Amino acid sequence: MRFLAVLLASLAAAPLSAQGPAYDLLLQGGHVIDAKNNVDAIRDVAIKDGKIAALAVGLPASAAKKTIQISGLYLTPGLVDMHVHFFWGNNTSAWKNGDLSLPPDAMSFRVGVTTMVDAGSSGWRDFPEFRRRIIDHAATRVLAFVNIVGDGMANTDDAAEQNEHDMDPAKIAELVRANPDIIVGIKTAHWQQPNFISVQKAEEAARLTHLPVMVDFGFFNNKSYEEMISHILQPGDISTHIFRMPAPLLDKNGHPAQFMLDARKRGIKFDVGHGGGSFHLPLAEPMIQQGFHPDSISTDLHISSANGPMIDILSVMSKIMALGVPLNEVIRETTANPAAEINRPELGQIAVGSIADIAVLRVDKGDFGFTDIAGGRVTGHERLGCEMTLRAGRIVYDYNGRAGVPWHGAKLPYPTQ
């Protein structure tokens, strides 16, 4: 009976066509992890016209123009890195500070990422330039949180980001109406003053646009983090850099603070945002091991973080796994969860009809070391690597040449003189 059920499912998923194979591409034998649709099993995935056309057991190779065997590997939705930096505008102080932005396509596909969200590099004044120069030319799907400061992000020593008079919620609302396909939220960062003016201004913009606010930790030696997440942030808002050193996340007994638990129940989201200075093992390990997992895992990608202990999103995911979060949950925190946080529920899933953004991952076994921003080290026995990435059904990264064929005797389209 089981054999018959599998056969019928295969036939239903792979209709015969007098004009040739039903699918463009078939990924065969991979372990699919799709947290949104509760799939965690061996499945074949067929792609047609850039979308998922079938998800079943035993789809025949003859049903596709091309079949790639991925047995022993994990097939997940394309990863969503919801905290990166790709644009510093015309403010040169960031360049002097060394925190240079990176080009999207050079950093995304090689680690299974198909969607990246710039976290406030541009403000309402320079977002159009960001879109014209970078977003509209990227093969990676690039979305953005727009900075509450009109001039966007510079660095923590720059006076521009401390200018409350350059925070204009009405201008942001106007910008969002003109760019609803790209802008997913409002960002406030690096606010050094002993008040929450930047957060309050961001919340005002959020009310006008119906978008979430992402808050960088900022400086909490002169104001209360508890007050911010308990009384200012609204459900759906995101606190990034959750394991940054100054955060008072633990109570006097070393347990997750009650106000953190209450904020989560209220709908506040907590994002890793590892970066070059925002991941501290003495906070991350006790929080995670006592069940307070991040809602989303992101990199805060820029040159300093990529060349530091962060490295890339797969390294951050592996680090979180080393602290005790299982693989399927880590996948959820880099696919379905961030997609929901940015109100793009169509992303972060592998379902028939959805766009075929796919990561094919391997899990290497061994002894691996992961460090935090202070040089603390934790050892893990699994490390994620990317074998292949598909963006809208097209193979954009192929680490081991699985899509290739042996060149000896093959008729390949080599150029001729």
Phi, psi and omega in degrees: 000320179297318180299318180296319180297318179295318180298315180296321178296320180294317180294322180293324183280339184235074183296145177289146180225130178290344182263008178121191183302146183285334187239155175280321186212141176233121173262115194249129168086009180279159176271106183278128171240108178232095187296324183297321184255015174057043175253125178211074189196168175290125179213151167268142181237121180253144184234137178218128177054039175081005181233160175290121182257334180201149177220106189202177176260134172078028175294131184283146179300331181293346181280352185233151175296327179217136179238134178238125181276122180234031177303141180086359180243164178258135178248117184234164169302153173307134184291149179245110177261105191265016175212095179223173178223120183237000187209127175245010175059221182255009182273111187280347183297328178294324178294319178295328181284348177089354182274071186279142174289166184235153177286135186303306190293336179285342187243354188264296192296328183292348176239020174082007181272130176244344178229128176234143181240113177291128188261071170083019177298326180250151174253188183297335183281321186249005177301317180304323178291320176302313181296315183296317187278327191235303189300313185288351181251358185272139171284329172296143172286115180248121175247179185205141158271132179265137184290142177295336177275131185301326180275000178076200188270140174237263170206176190292344180263000185270130183292337184301321182286349178262008184271096182294339181283351176261011178260106189234092181303325180294321177295321178295318179300319177297318179295319180297319179298330180274344185222052183292341181282344186244316187279125185244356181179180180247139181241138169232137186209153167065020181287119187261351188282158182279048179203181182243034183302315182296322179291319180295321176295320178297320178295325176297317177296323179296321179295325181285332187251348183061039178242158178282161174255134169253128182246121167291148183308323183068218184236112186249019171282349181233013176198166190263119174296320179301317179298320183295309185280342181270330190232345183250311179294149182250159178308133183096344176290159189236125171262109180267173185058042190296332182256028176289148191306314186287354188292130177274067188275338185254146175277183185294344178262006178082015178259158175306129184300145183300324181293334175290316179297319180293320180296319178297317178298329180282350176107008175285137181257145183240121187246145183293303182051057190308302177062195179268352182210027189226031175219114187236115184300323178299342172264314186297313186297308180294326178295311183292315184290344174260016170095000179267082180278151174295151174287324180218149179250121179223169190259331197053057187288126168201177187301316182297320181285323180294330178264008178248207183289346179290306179073288180195177187293326179293326176292320178294318177299317179296323178296317178295323176296321179297337178272358172117002178274126183292160184305312185297329178285322176298321176296318177302319185285354176239009179225275186297317183295306179297326177300320178291321182296327179263012177059042173234066186295343178289342178271174174068030179209162173236093182225149180303126181099343180278159180295140187274068169267117191221140170244132174252114188244151172246156174244107178279142180253142179160203176247116185235141179254139179229133183245160174257187188285349178259001181094002175291147187234142172231146181256136175234166184245007177221141176221131182279143174222156181257126177265326184199147175227136175242135176240115183054042175084354181258133179288117183247353177204132186215087190300318183249020175060036183294335180276353181276173176231154177304129188282337179295118176082357181275149176268091182252153185279058176291143179292148177249154179284000000 
